[in-house]
Amino acid sequence: MCMPLSYVGFTTVILGLPIIVWLGMLLLSLLLIQVIIAFLNLRMKITAIPFSVHRVLGYIILIIALIHAFLGLAAYLP
């Protein structure tokens, strides 16, 4: 028996919260890390974290954001 795609984001529960909530919290955390890396490299001139990490993190954020948006919008699809 297959679960409809519209229920995956909100009925798949991990530690009491739906998976879409976990993805949202992960996305917010990664965005904050992204901003901190850019701030340290550009304003503070601290290059302990290279710009290549900033770029790779941007791609990871894009993928997680697309999954998060797809699961959120899938709840409204028939």
N, C-alpha and C positions, 0 to 999 in steps of 0.2 A: 504494500500500500504506500503510495507516494503522497507526501504532504504538498499541498499547493504552494507555489512560490510566494504568494501573497502573505503567507503565514510565517515564513522562515525567519524574517527579521525580528518579529515580536514574540514568537512562541518558542524559539530556541533560547533557553535560559541557561546562563552560566553564573553560578554563585548568586542566584536570586535576581539577576538583572537580564533583560533581553540582550541578545547579541548586538543589536543596533545601538544600544546604549554604550556597550563596551567599545564598539568601533568609534563612536562619537568621542568618548573620553580619550581613546588612543589618538585620534586625529587631533584633538585640541592639544594634547601633550606634545605631539610631534610638531605642530605648528609653533608652539611656544619655544621649543628647542631650536627650530629653524630660525626664528627671529633672534634668539640669543646668539646663535652662531654668527649671523649676519652682523649684529650689533658689535660683537667682540672683534670680528675681523675688520670692520670698516671704521668704527668710532674709537675703539680702545686700542687698535693696532696689535691685538693679541692673536697670533696665528697658530695657536696650539692645535686648533681644529682646522684642517685645510679646507679650501673652498670646494674641493671635489666632494667632500662629505656633505656639504650644503646642497650641492646639485643632486646627489644620489638621494638624499633625504627628501628633496622636492619631488622626485619621481615616486618615492614610496608614499608620500602624502597624497599625490594625485591618484594613485591606485586605490588607496584606502578610502579616499573621498568618493570615488566613483562607486565602489562597492557599497559604502554607507548610503549614498543617494539612491542607488538602485534598490536596496532593501527597503528604504523608506518609501519610495514611490511605488514599489510592488504591492504595498498594502492597499493601494487605491485602484489597482488594476483588477479587472474582472477575472 
